[in-house]
Amino acid sequence: MSKFSSLERRSALALACVISLRLFGLFLVMPVFSLYARRMPDATPLLIGLALGVYGLGQVLLQIPLGLLSDRIGRKPAITLGLLVFAAGGLVAALSHTLAGIVLGRALQGMGAVAGAGTALAADLTREEHRGKTMGIIGVSIGVAFLLALVLGPPLEVVGGLSGLFAATSALALASLLLLWLAVPTPARPRAPAAAGLRQVLAMLRDGRLLVLNGSVFFLHLLLTASFVGLPLLLAERLRLPVGRHWELYLPAMTIAAFVMGACLHRMKELQQSLRIVAVCVAAIGLSLLGFALSGAHLALLGVAATVFFSAFNLLEAALPSLVSRLAPPALRGAAMGAYSTSQFVGAFVGGAVGGVALGRLGTEGVFLCAAALTVPWLPLVLAGARRIAGRSHPAVAADAQRA
């Protein structure tokens, strides 16, 4: 097997910085937004929820179009457009004194939907046998960005207020843009054929193997978002752990999860084996969610459940996009990653709704029990997919692309 080249290593590290800087800015707002929003003059529960959720709506609507655009004009120009829109949205939110203005800013941020194009760029810059390693590096960087945002968001809000945090999201997006052009190599990219259009895209999206992967990321982010409806409350109310100390759970769990991911990714080169590992991760997530529900005030049990949960989550977060990039036709890889990212953000939106309804009707433990129950339909989906994922691209798609 060939070694991970210096160009691939540089590409992975530079892209990880680009993606994690942008997401770090986005995550900074999460630990403090709802507390601050209650004090705004036009605050209502509907507007607070809309301000949090409208970002995902923009992502859902534009991931596939921007992915297709990146197939046409190149990854970097498409990502540049998305980052500029994202930065503009942060500036609008920073200058707003009402929740309605923040809703507009967040909507603009969501329209900077570059996740699919960014992941496609990572796939373009690495060989297939090293793609999982590249996605792993990016996945770890996202985990670090999330952890740092949870720790740094509240003290930074004290210094600059919510407006300062939104301004920081814009500054970090512009820093990502500089890194994109100065540090990330430009790939020799296969262009989408001039005649490639709706027929080829629909053929790709009907591929049962890609449907399994898109369904998996839908469930993965549904369960993650639902879990974070209940997990902060569990830490604060059951364990009496202040928000400023929640990192004491997250830091060791995420550290161990990074090592688990590194140890397992190299086993996911063969597609059938990859799906078997995905199935194990689904079962582990279900058990860890039950652990959350049953942990009560026992920090040790909660810590074990969190470690299992984040280990399985991080491994899937790195492995699933790698599998999509391997199965999608190269000329439509941006569109495939856009569809994948769309499924991810739909899952996050549904997870927030499911978590909120469960919290209101069943309490904190009910959130985790409902989330655990949702692994029941997910696991058969993955097991069925193991029988489908045997080749590297859908025959109909490959034939269509060549005819075009």
C-alpha positions as CSV (number, residue, x, y, z in Angstrom):
1,M,0.0,0.0,0.0
2,S,1.3,3.5,-0.9
3,K,2.2,6.0,1.8
4,F,0.2,9.1,2.7
5,S,2.1,11.6,0.6
6,S,3.3,15.0,1.7
7,L,0.9,16.7,-0.7
8,E,-2.0,14.7,0.8
9,R,-0.9,15.4,4.3
10,R,-0.7,19.1,3.5
11,S,-4.1,19.1,1.8
12,A,-5.7,17.3,4.7
13,L,-4.2,19.6,7.4
14,A,-5.0,22.8,5.4
15,L,-8.5,21.8,4.7
16,A,-9.0,20.8,8.3
17,C,-8.0,24.3,9.4
18,V,-10.3,25.9,6.8
19,I,-13.3,23.8,7.9
20,S,-12.7,23.9,11.6
21,L,-12.1,27.7,11.7
22,R,-15.5,28.3,10.1
23,L,-17.2,25.8,12.4
24,F,-15.5,27.1,15.5
25,G,-17.0,30.5,14.8
26,L,-20.4,28.9,14.3
27,F,-20.2,26.8,17.4
28,L,-19.2,29.8,19.6
29,V,-22.7,31.0,19.6
30,M,-24.4,27.8,20.7
31,P,-23.7,27.7,24.4
32,V,-25.0,31.2,25.1
33,F,-27.5,32.1,22.4
34,S,-30.8,31.1,24.0
35,L,-29.8,32.8,27.3
36,Y,-29.0,36.0,25.6
37,A,-31.9,35.9,23.2
38,R,-34.5,36.0,26.0
39,R,-33.4,39.6,26.8
40,M,-34.0,41.0,23.3
41,P,-37.1,43.3,22.8
42,D,-38.9,41.1,20.3
43,A,-38.1,37.8,22.0
44,T,-40.6,35.0,21.6
45,P,-40.1,31.2,21.8
46,L,-40.9,31.0,18.1
47,L,-38.3,33.6,17.1
48,I,-35.7,32.0,19.4
49,G,-36.3,28.6,17.8
50,L,-36.3,30.1,14.3
51,A,-33.1,32.0,14.9
52,L,-31.4,28.7,15.9
53,G,-33.0,26.5,13.2
54,V,-33.1,28.8,10.1
55,Y,-29.4,28.2,9.5
56,G,-30.1,24.5,8.9
57,L,-32.9,25.4,6.4
58,G,-30.5,27.4,4.3
59,Q,-28.1,24.5,4.4
60,V,-30.8,22.0,3.3
61,L,-31.9,24.2,0.4
62,L,-28.4,25.0,-1.0
63,Q,-26.1,22.1,-0.4
64,I,-26.9,20.3,-3.6
65,P,-26.9,23.5,-5.8
66,L,-23.6,24.6,-4.4
67,G,-22.2,21.1,-4.8
68,L,-23.3,21.1,-8.5
69,L,-21.8,24.5,-8.9
70,S,-18.5,23.2,-7.6
71,D,-18.6,20.5,-10.2
72,R,-19.0,23.2,-12.9
73,I,-16.7,26.1,-11.8
74,G,-14.3,24.4,-9.4
75,R,-14.3,23.6,-5.7
76,K,-12.4,26.7,-4.6
77,P,-14.6,29.3,-6.4
78,A,-17.8,27.7,-5.1
79,I,-16.4,27.5,-1.5
80,T,-15.3,31.1,-1.8
81,L,-18.8,32.2,-2.7
82,G,-20.2,30.3,0.3
83,L,-17.7,31.7,2.8
84,L,-18.4,35.3,1.6
85,V,-22.2,34.8,2.1
86,F,-21.6,33.2,5.5
87,A,-19.4,36.1,6.6
88,A,-22.1,38.6,5.4
89,G,-24.6,36.8,7.5
90,G,-22.5,37.0,10.6
91,L,-22.1,40.7,10.0
92,V,-25.8,41.2,9.7
93,A,-26.4,39.3,12.9
94,A,-23.7,41.2,14.7
95,L,-25.3,44.6,13.8
96,S,-28.8,43.5,14.7
97,H,-30.5,44.6,17.9
98,T,-33.6,42.4,17.4
99,L,-34.2,38.7,17.0
100,A,-35.7,39.3,13.6
101,G,-32.4,40.7,12.4
102,I,-30.5,37.8,13.8
103,V,-32.9,35.4,12.0
104,L,-32.0,37.2,8.7
105,G,-28.3,37.0,9.5
106,R,-28.5,33.3,10.4
107,A,-30.5,32.6,7.3
108,L,-27.6,34.2,5.2
109,Q,-25.1,32.1,7.1
110,G,-27.0,29.0,6.3
111,M,-27.0,30.0,2.6
112,G,-23.2,29.7,2.7
113,A,-23.6,25.9,2.4
114,V,-20.1,24.8,1.5
115,A,-19.9,21.5,3.4
116,G,-20.5,19.3,0.4
117,A,-18.1,21.2,-1.8
118,G,-15.5,21.2,0.9
119,T,-15.7,17.5,1.4
120,A,-15.6,16.9,-2.3
121,L,-12.4,19.0,-2.4
122,A,-10.9,16.8,0.2
123,A,-11.7,13.8,-1.8
124,D,-10.3,15.3,-5.0
125,L,-6.9,15.9,-3.2
126,T,-6.4,12.4,-1.8
127,R,-6.2,8.9,-3.3
128,E,-9.0,6.5,-2.4
129,E,-6.9,4.4,0.0
130,H,-6.1,7.5,2.1
131,R,-9.5,9.2,1.9
132,G,-10.6,7.8,5.2
133,K,-7.5,9.1,6.9
134,T,-8.1,12.6,5.4
135,M,-11.7,12.6,6.6
136,G,-10.5,11.4,10.0
137,I,-8.1,14.4,10.2
138,I,-11.0,16.7,9.3
139,G,-13.3,15.0,11.7
140,V,-10.9,15.4,14.6
141,S,-10.4,19.1,13.7
142,I,-14.2,19.6,13.9
143,G,-14.4,17.8,17.2
144,V,-11.6,20.0,18.6
145,A,-13.4,23.1,17.2
146,F,-16.6,22.0,18.9
147,L,-14.9,21.3,22.2
148,L,-13.0,24.7,22.2
149,A,-16.2,26.5,21.3
150,L,-18.1,24.9,24.3
151,V,-15.3,26.0,26.6
152,L,-14.6,29.5,25.2
153,G,-18.0,30.6,24.1
154,P,-19.4,31.8,27.5
155,P,-16.3,33.8,28.6
156,L,-15.9,35.4,25.2
157,E,-19.6,36.4,25.3
158,V,-18.9,38.2,28.6
159,V,-16.1,40.2,26.8
160,G,-17.8,41.1,23.5
161,G,-21.5,40.1,23.9
162,L,-23.5,38.1,21.4
163,S,-22.7,40.8,18.7
164,G,-19.0,40.2,19.3
165,L,-19.5,36.4,18.8
166,F,-21.3,36.9,15.6
167,A,-18.6,39.3,14.4
168,A,-16.1,36.6,15.3
169,T,-17.9,34.2,13.0
170,S,-17.4,36.6,10.1
171,A,-13.8,37.1,10.9
172,L,-13.1,33.4,11.2
173,A,-14.9,32.8,7.8
174,L,-12.6,35.3,6.2
175,A,-9.6,33.7,7.8
176,S,-10.8,30.4,6.4
177,L,-11.0,32.0,2.9
178,L,-7.4,33.2,3.1
179,L,-6.3,29.7,4.1
180,L,-8.2,28.1,1.3
181,W,-6.3,30.1,-1.4
182,L,-2.9,30.3,0.3
183,A,-2.6,26.8,1.8
184,V,-4.9,24.3,0.1
185,P,-3.7,22.9,-3.2
186,T,-5.8,23.2,-6.3
187,P,-6.7,19.7,-7.6
188,A,-6.7,18.5,-11.1
189,R,-10.5,18.2,-11.1
190,P,-12.7,16.2,-13.4
191,R,-15.3,18.6,-14.8
192,A,-18.9,17.7,-15.0
193,P,-19.7,17.1,-18.7
194,A,-21.6,19.9,-20.4
195,A,-24.6,17.6,-20.9
196,A,-24.7,16.3,-17.4
197,G,-27.9,17.4,-15.7
198,L,-30.9,16.4,-13.8
199,R,-31.0,12.8,-15.3
200,Q,-27.5,12.0,-14.1
201,V,-28.1,13.6,-10.7
202,L,-31.3,11.7,-10.2
203,A,-29.7,8.4,-11.3
204,M,-26.9,9.0,-8.7
205,L,-29.4,9.9,-5.9
206,R,-31.4,6.7,-6.6
207,D,-28.3,4.6,-6.0
208,G,-29.4,2.4,-3.1
209,R,-25.9,2.4,-1.6
210,L,-25.8,6.2,-1.5
211,L,-29.3,6.2,0.0
212,V,-28.0,4.0,2.8
213,L,-25.1,6.4,3.5
214,N,-27.4,9.5,3.3
215,G,-29.9,7.8,5.6
216,S,-27.1,7.0,8.0
217,V,-25.9,10.6,8.3
218,F,-29.5,11.7,8.7
219,F,-29.9,9.4,11.7
220,L,-26.4,10.3,13.1
221,H,-27.1,14.0,13.3
222,L,-30.7,13.5,14.4
223,L,-29.4,11.6,17.4
224,L,-26.6,14.1,18.0
225,T,-28.9,17.1,18.0
226,A,-31.5,15.4,20.1
227,S,-28.8,14.3,22.6
228,F,-27.6,17.9,23.0
229,V,-31.2,19.0,23.9
230,G,-30.9,16.8,27.0
231,L,-27.2,16.4,27.8
232,P,-26.6,20.0,29.1
233,L,-29.7,19.7,31.3
234,L,-28.5,16.3,32.6
235,L,-25.1,17.8,33.5
236,A,-26.6,20.9,35.1
237,E,-29.6,19.5,36.9
238,R,-28.7,15.9,37.8
239,L,-25.0,16.4,38.4
240,R,-25.1,20.1,39.5
241,L,-22.2,20.8,37.1
242,P,-22.1,24.5,36.0
243,V,-21.9,25.2,32.3
244,G,-18.4,26.5,32.7
245,R,-17.3,23.0,33.8
246,H,-19.1,20.9,31.2
247,W,-15.7,20.6,29.4
248,E,-14.7,18.2,32.2
249,L,-17.0,15.6,30.6
250,Y,-16.4,16.5,27.0
251,L,-12.6,16.8,27.0
252,P,-11.7,13.2,28.1
253,A,-14.5,11.7,26.1
254,M,-13.5,13.4,22.9
255,T,-9.8,12.7,23.5
256,I,-10.4,8.9,23.9
257,A,-12.8,9.1,20.9
258,A,-10.0,10.5,18.7
259,F,-7.8,7.6,19.5
260,V,-10.6,5.1,18.9
261,M,-11.2,6.7,15.5
262,G,-7.5,6.6,14.6
263,A,-7.3,2.9,15.5
264,C,-10.4,1.9,13.5
265,L,-10.3,4.0,10.3
266,H,-7.5,1.9,8.8
267,R,-9.8,-1.1,9.0
268,M,-12.4,0.6,6.7
269,K,-10.7,0.2,3.3
270,E,-12.9,-2.6,2.0
271,L,-16.5,-1.5,1.5
272,Q,-18.3,-4.5,3.0
273,Q,-16.1,-4.3,6.1
274,S,-16.8,-0.6,6.4
275,L,-20.5,-1.3,6.6
276,R,-20.1,-3.9,9.2
277,I,-18.1,-1.4,11.3
278,V,-20.9,1.2,10.7
279,A,-23.4,-1.3,12.1
280,V,-21.3,-1.8,15.2
281,C,-21.2,1.9,15.7
282,V,-25.0,2.2,15.4
283,A,-25.4,-0.4,18.1
284,A,-22.8,1.4,20.3
285,I,-24.7,4.7,19.9
286,G,-28.0,3.0,20.9
287,L,-26.4,1.5,24.0
288,S,-24.7,4.8,24.9
289,L,-28.0,6.7,24.7
290,L,-29.5,4.2,27.0
291,G,-26.5,4.8,29.3
292,F,-27.3,8.5,29.3
293,A,-30.9,7.8,30.2
294,L,-30.0,5.5,33.1
295,S,-26.9,7.3,34.4
296,G,-28.9,9.5,36.9
297,A,-26.4,11.3,39.1
298,H,-23.5,8.9,38.4
299,L,-20.7,10.8,36.7
300,A,-18.7,7.7,36.0
301,L,-21.5,6.0,34.1
302,L,-22.2,9.2,32.2
303,G,-18.6,9.5,31.3
304,V,-18.4,5.9,30.0
305,A,-21.6,6.5,27.9
306,A,-20.3,9.8,26.6
307,T,-17.0,8.1,25.6
308,V,-18.8,5.3,23.7
309,F,-21.2,7.8,22.1
310,F,-18.5,10.2,20.8
311,S,-16.2,7.4,19.8
312,A,-18.9,5.9,17.5
313,F,-20.0,9.4,16.4
314,N,-16.5,10.6,15.4
315,L,-15.8,7.3,13.6
316,L,-19.0,7.6,11.5
317,E,-18.5,11.3,10.9
318,A,-15.1,10.5,9.3
319,A,-16.0,7.3,7.5
320,L,-19.4,8.1,6.0
321,P,-18.3,11.0,3.7
322,S,-15.3,8.9,2.6
323,L,-17.6,6.1,1.5
324,V,-19.8,8.6,-0.4
325,S,-16.8,10.0,-2.2
326,R,-15.7,6.5,-3.2
327,L,-19.1,5.5,-4.6
328,A,-20.1,8.7,-6.4
329,P,-19.0,9.3,-10.0
330,P,-16.0,11.8,-10.0
331,A,-17.8,14.2,-12.3
332,L,-20.8,14.4,-9.9
333,R,-18.9,14.1,-6.6
334,G,-19.8,17.6,-5.5
335,A,-23.5,16.9,-6.1
336,A,-23.2,13.7,-4.2
337,M,-21.6,15.3,-1.2
338,G,-24.2,18.1,-1.4
339,A,-26.9,15.5,-1.1
340,Y,-25.1,13.9,1.8
341,S,-24.7,17.2,3.6
342,T,-28.4,18.0,2.9
343,S,-29.3,14.7,4.7
344,Q,-27.1,15.7,7.6
345,F,-28.7,19.1,8.1
346,V,-32.3,17.6,7.7
347,G,-31.3,15.2,10.5
348,A,-30.1,18.0,12.7
349,F,-33.3,19.9,12.2
350,V,-35.5,16.8,12.9
351,G,-33.3,15.9,15.9
352,G,-33.9,19.3,17.5
353,A,-37.7,18.9,17.0
354,V,-37.7,15.4,18.3
355,G,-35.5,16.4,21.3
356,G,-37.7,19.4,22.1
357,V,-41.0,17.4,22.0
358,A,-39.5,14.5,24.0
359,L,-38.1,16.9,26.7
360,G,-41.5,18.6,27.1
361,R,-43.5,15.4,27.3
362,L,-41.1,12.9,28.8
363,G,-38.4,14.8,30.6
364,T,-34.6,14.7,30.2
365,E,-34.4,10.9,30.4
366,G,-37.1,10.6,27.8
367,V,-35.0,12.5,25.3
368,F,-32.3,9.8,25.4
369,L,-34.9,6.9,25.4
370,C,-36.5,8.3,22.3
371,A,-33.2,8.8,20.6
372,A,-32.1,5.3,21.5
373,A,-35.4,3.9,20.0
374,L,-34.5,5.6,16.7
375,T,-31.5,3.4,16.3
376,V,-33.9,0.5,15.8
377,P,-34.9,1.5,12.2
378,W,-31.3,2.7,11.5
379,L,-29.5,-0.6,12.1
380,P,-31.6,-2.7,9.6
381,L,-30.9,0.1,7.0
382,V,-27.2,-0.3,7.4
383,L,-27.3,-4.1,7.4
384,A,-29.3,-4.0,4.2
385,G,-26.8,-1.6,2.7
386,A,-23.9,-4.1,3.4
387,R,-25.4,-6.3,0.7
388,R,-25.5,-3.4,-1.8
389,I,-22.2,-1.8,-1.4
390,A,-19.9,-4.0,-3.4
391,G,-18.8,-1.9,-6.3
392,R,-17.4,1.6,-6.6
393,S,-20.0,3.4,-8.6
394,H,-23.6,2.9,-9.7
395,P,-23.5,1.3,-13.2
396,A,-26.4,3.6,-14.4
397,V,-24.6,6.7,-13.3
398,A,-21.3,5.7,-14.8
399,A,-23.0,4.9,-18.1
400,D,-24.9,8.1,-18.1
401,A,-21.8,10.2,-17.3
402,Q,-19.8,8.5,-20.1
403,R,-22.6,8.9,-22.6
404,A,-22.9,12.6,-21.6
